[in-house]
Amino acid sequence: MNADKKETTALMFEVDADDLRRARRIIGGAIEEASNLWIPKHLIAAALTLEFEDLVDAGLTTTTENLH
């Protein structure tokens, strides 16, 4: 792998890491909000599971899969 590709790959992972932190903060806030509205935790977990399944069905891929 040449130096340019290594640098590009490193930048992609850095952007992904920043986006991951931001997504977790947003999702964590939404979970806290749902809990504050007295939505039972098992329903929050079920809703998250359904959302995850929707992402997978829509073709969720990771950065490492896109590099190949």
For each residue, the residues with C-beta under 8 A, 3 or more apart:
1: 5 6 9
2: 5 6
3: 6 7
4: 7 8
5: 1 2 8 9
6: 1 2 3 9 10
7: 3 4 10 11
8: 4 5 11 12
9: 1 5 6 12 13 67
10: 6 7 13 14
11: 7 8 14 15
12: 8 9 15 16 63 67
13: 9 10 16 17 63
14: 10 11 17 18
15: 11 12 18 19
16: 12 13 19 20 63
17: 13 14 20 21
18: 14 15 21 22
19: 15 16 22 23
20: 16 17 23 24
21: 17 18 24 25
22: 18 19 25 26
23: 19 20 26 27
24: 20 21 27 28
25: 21 22 28 29
26: 22 23 29 30
27: 23 24 30 31 48
28: 24 25 31 32
29: 25 26 32 33
30: 26 27 33 34
31: 27 28 34 35 44 48
32: 28 29 35 36
33: 29 30 36 37
34: 30 31 37 39 44 47
35: 31 32 38 39 41 44
36: 32 33
37: 33 34
38: 35
39: 34 35 43 44
40: 43 44
41: 35 44 45
42: 45 46
43: 39 40 46 47
44: 31 34 35 39 40 41 47 48
45: 41 42 48 49
46: 42 43 49 50
47: 34 43 44 50 51
48: 27 31 44 45 51 52
49: 45 46 52 53
50: 46 47 53 54
51: 47 48 54 55
52: 48 49 55 56
53: 49 50 56 57
54: 50 51 57 58
55: 51 52 58 60
56: 52 53 59 60
57: 53 54
58: 54 55
59: 56
60: 55 56
61: 65 66
62: 65 66
63: 12 13 16 66 67
64: 67 68
65: 61 62 68
66: 61 62 63
67: 9 12 63 64
68: 64 65
